[in-house]
């Protein structure tokens, strides 16, 4: 049984929703950057783009890391690490860009709006 927490952002507002079983199965194998129809979530007329997420250990998904594996990368200032000094680098753990059973949270952004507001469809958080 797979369950995901979805964080859907629309400009300055975001709503959170938990999906399980049939709806969650539609996310398996999707990658960061792919678009998803709103019908999967019961929001007809909407389209969403996957922008990231986290795994069960809290590690961030990285868009340039293929697959669903967890790996340690040597990174400088930027995504996943803010260097306190110029030139500083550090080894950090990241998850790949593909959604799997180990993913817990999925971040989505609204690409195309539907007839109803997000707060009406999912409830305000």
N, C-alpha and C positions, 0 to 999 in steps of 0.2 A: 504494500500500500504506500503510494507516493503522495506526499502532501507538500505544497509550496505556499509560501507567503508571497503574495504579489504586492509590489509597491508601484502604483500607477500614478505618474506625474503628468499634470496638464498645466503648463506655465508655472504659476506660483502655488497652485494647490496640488496636494497628493492625497490619495486614498489607499488604504491597505485592505487586502482581502485575502483570505485563505481558501485555497482550492484543493480538492482531493479527488482521487480515483479517476473518473472519466475525463474531467477537465484537465487534470494534471498530466494525464497520458498524452494529451495534445502538445505538451511542451517538451517531452522527452526527445532528445536528438536535435533540437533547435539550437541555433548559434546566436551569439551576440551580433546585432545588426540586422537580423531577419525580422520581417513583419508578420504579424498574426492578426487574423480577422477577429473582430469583436464578437462574432457569433459563438466562438469557443467559450467566452466568458458570460454570455447572455447580454451583450451590449451591441445589438445590431446597429450597423451604420458606422461603428468605430473601427479603426485599425490602430494597432499598437506596434511599436518597435522595441525589441529587447536591447537594453543598454548595459546590462551587467547583472551581478548577483553575488551571492556568497554561498559557501559550502557549509557542511555540518560543523566544521571546526572554526568557522568565521573568516576563512581566507577568501579574498576577493577573486572574482573571475577576471581574467585578463584577455582583452580582445585579440591580441596578437599571438596567443599561445594556443595551438591547435589541440583538439581533443578534449576529453573530460578529466584528464590526469591532473594530479597535484604535483608540482615541482618547485624547486628552489632556484631562483634566478638572482644573479648579481646585478643589482640595479643602482642607478644614480638618481639624481633629483628628478622627480616626475611622478608617474603613476605608481601608487603604493608606498612611496617613501619620499619624505621631504627632508633633504639633507640640511643639517644645521650649519655646515661649512661648505664653501665652494670645492668641488672636486671629490667630495666624500661619496663613497659607494658602500652598499651593504647587501648581504644576501637575505632575500625575503621569499616567503612561500606564497605561491599563487595557484589558482585553479584554472584549467583551460577554458576555452570559450564555448564549449558545448554543454548543454544542460543534461544532467544525469540524475540518478537516484540519490547521489550525494549532495545535490544542490538543495538548499533550504529556502533561500530568498531569491526572487527574480525581480529585477527593476525594469519597468516598462515606461515608455513615454508615448503620449497620444500623437499619432501621425495625422489622423483624419477624425474630426468630431462627428458624432451622431446627433439625432434629433433631441435626445434628453441629456441633461447634465450628468456628469459623473457622480456627483453627490446623491442624485436621485436614484441612480442605478445601483450603486454599491454602498451607500450610506456614508456620511461624513466621518472622518477619523481625526 
